Amino acid sequence: VEDPYGAAAGADAVVLLTEWNEFRGLDLTQIAGAMAAPRMADLRNVYPPEDVKAAGFQAYVAVGRPGFGLEG
């Protein structure tokens, strides 16, 4: 896969493991739209939960701050 958008296509979840600059400015709406089930684990706290939710993700988990979509 050539880029993060291609990697997310059809995926049930994405896991962000780095805070490198090339991953800080991704089009989250495009990524969520390409996924089978838009869920994100942001292990570097790169994206604010409200931005992820506004982009259309169903679930978000991060380290040391609240997420959403994992209740019950």
Secondary structure as UniProt FT lines:
FT   HELIX           4..8
FT   TURN            9..10
FT   STRAND          14..16
FT   HELIX           21..23
FT   TURN            24..25
FT   HELIX           28..34
FT   STRAND          39..42
FT   TURN            43..44
FT   HELIX           49..54
FT   TURN            55..56
FT   STRAND          59..62
//
